[in-house]
Amino acid sequence: MSTFANKNKNMENFEEQLRKDLHQFLLNMQEVDERMPECPDVEEKWEEIAKAYIPDGIKEFNDFPSASLGWMMYIGMAVAKMWDTEWEIYSKIEDLYAYMRDKRGYDAMDEYIREEVLLLQGVDYTVLEKVTGECASRVYNALRHQNIEPGTKEAFNAYVSCLHQLYLFGAAMQLNRMGYHMTKMN
């Protein structure tokens, strides 16, 4: 069992709370549908991306927690966009996270993804920046209210739970923006 799969019940409950909060917030913003999309190709990239991202994300977390969290949401969006456009190429890239990060560096990864991957400008660019920032702030606030001792295994697992939900919701938002909608079949 991997480190990522080995979570205790508290972390599962915490991650479920994050999921519900982000889902309701993004549903109200009309950024996702009631029923979350299923995209196994994007979901399967999570663990590989997380392992590559975590050293950078943790390094930035103390000084820039919203960026450390929010960047993962952008990564989820980028992977969903890549899946929709050229997945046969992107799925074969050894380290998809490093591929994105190294285009402009960690600090400008959000801008790279919005401009070069999602091809946004103007109002769309700004709206996405605000929505992602609000999601990162909500998740950070929830994390702080867990009263977890920094530097512990529990803190690490909680951080990974935050990143996981932001990745999944980033992908869900992008799939929604590209017209993929999950509806119940009768």
C-alpha positions in Angstrom: 0.0 0.0 0.0 1.4 3.4 -0.9 1.9 6.3 1.5 -1.0 8.1 -0.3 -3.4 5.2 0.3 -2.4 4.7 3.9 -4.6 7.3 5.5 -6.4 7.0 8.8 -10.1 7.6 9.4 -9.6 11.2 10.5 -7.9 12.0 7.2 -10.6 10.3 5.2 -13.2 12.4 7.1 -11.1 15.6 6.6 -10.8 14.9 2.9 -14.5 14.2 2.6 -15.2 17.5 4.3 -12.9 19.3 1.8 -14.6 17.5 -1.1 -18.1 18.6 0.1 -17.1 22.2 0.7 -15.3 22.6 -2.6 -18.1 20.9 -4.5 -20.8 23.1 -3.0 -18.7 26.3 -3.5 -17.9 25.4 -7.2 -21.5 24.3 -7.8 -22.8 27.6 -6.6 -20.3 29.3 -8.9 -21.5 27.1 -11.8 -17.9 25.8 -12.3 -18.9 22.1 -11.8 -22.0 20.0 -12.1 -24.0 18.3 -9.4 -22.5 15.0 -10.5 -18.7 15.0 -10.7 -17.1 13.9 -13.9 -15.2 10.7 -14.2 -12.0 10.8 -16.0 -9.8 7.8 -15.0 -6.9 8.9 -17.2 -6.6 12.2 -15.3 -7.2 10.5 -11.9 -4.5 7.9 -12.6 -1.9 10.7 -13.0 -2.6 12.0 -9.5 -0.1 9.9 -7.5 2.7 10.4 -10.0 2.1 14.2 -10.1 1.7 14.4 -6.3 5.0 12.6 -5.7 6.8 15.0 -8.0 5.0 18.1 -6.7 5.2 17.6 -2.9 8.9 18.6 -2.5 8.3 21.9 -4.2 4.8 22.4 -2.6 6.0 21.8 0.9 9.0 24.1 0.5 6.6 26.9 -0.5 3.9 26.1 2.0 5.0 28.2 5.0 5.5 31.4 3.1 2.9 30.9 0.3 0.3 28.4 1.5 -2.3 29.6 -1.0 0.1 29.2 -3.9 1.3 25.8 -2.6 -2.3 24.6 -2.6 -3.7 26.5 -5.6 -1.0 25.4 -8.0 -2.3 21.9 -7.6 -5.7 23.0 -8.8 -4.1 24.5 -11.9 -2.2 21.3 -12.5 -5.5 19.4 -12.4 -6.9 21.8 -14.9 -3.9 21.4 -17.2 -3.9 17.6 -17.1 -7.7 17.6 -18.0 -6.9 20.0 -20.9 -4.0 17.8 -22.0 -6.3 14.7 -21.8 -8.8 16.5 -24.1 -6.3 17.6 -26.7 -3.2 15.5 -27.1 -3.4 12.7 -24.4 -1.6 10.2 -26.6 1.4 12.5 -26.4 1.1 14.0 -22.9 0.3 10.7 -21.2 3.7 9.4 -22.2 5.7 12.3 -20.7 7.8 10.9 -17.8 7.2 13.7 -15.3 4.2 15.8 -16.3 4.6 18.0 -13.3 8.2 18.9 -14.0 7.3 19.4 -17.7 4.8 22.1 -16.6 7.0 23.6 -13.8 10.1 23.9 -16.0 8.3 26.0 -18.7 8.6 29.1 -16.5 9.5 27.9 -13.0 7.4 27.1 -10.0 6.5 30.7 -9.2 5.0 31.4 -12.6 3.4 28.0 -13.1 -0.1 29.3 -12.6 0.4 32.0 -15.3 2.0 29.4 -17.7 -1.0 27.1 -17.2 -3.6 29.8 -17.7 -1.9 31.4 -20.7 -0.2 28.5 -22.5 -2.2 25.4 -21.6 -5.7 26.8 -21.0 -5.2 29.6 -23.5 -7.0 32.2 -21.3 -6.8 35.9 -21.4 -8.8 39.0 -20.2 -11.8 38.3 -17.9 -11.5 34.5 -18.2 -7.9 34.7 -17.0 -8.8 36.9 -14.0 -12.0 35.0 -13.1 -10.0 31.7 -13.0 -7.3 33.3 -10.9 -10.0 34.5 -8.4 -11.9 31.1 -8.2 -8.7 29.2 -7.8 -7.4 31.6 -5.1 -10.7 31.3 -3.2 -10.6 27.5 -3.4 -7.0 27.5 -2.1 -8.0 29.9 0.7 -11.0 27.7 1.7 -8.8 24.6 1.8 -6.0 26.3 3.8 -8.6 27.6 6.3 -10.0 24.1 6.7 -6.5 22.8 7.2 -5.6 25.4 9.8 -8.8 24.5 11.7 -7.7 20.9 12.1 -5.2 22.0 14.7 -2.6 19.5 13.5 0.9 19.8 14.7 3.2 21.0 11.9 5.9 18.7 10.7 4.0 15.5 11.8 2.9 12.6 9.7 -0.7 13.7 10.3 0.2 17.2 8.9 1.8 15.6 5.8 -1.3 13.4 5.2 -3.6 16.4 5.7 -1.6 18.4 3.2 -1.8 15.6 0.7 -5.5 15.3 1.2 -5.8 19.0 0.4 -3.7 18.7 -2.7 -5.7 15.6 -3.8 -9.1 17.4 -3.7 -7.7 20.5 -5.4 -6.3 18.4 -8.2 -9.6 16.6 -8.7 -11.7 19.8 -8.6 -9.2 21.5 -10.9 -9.8 18.7 -13.4 -13.5 18.7 -12.8 -13.7 22.5 -13.5 -11.7 22.2 -16.7 -13.8 19.3 -17.9 -16.9 21.3 -17.2 -15.5 24.3 -19.0 -14.8 22.1 -22.0 -18.3 20.9 -22.2 -18.1 17.5 -20.4 -21.1 17.1 -18.3 -22.1 14.0 -16.3 -25.8 13.3 -16.3 -27.7 10.4 -14.8 -28.8 7.9 -17.4 -32.4 6.7 -17.2 
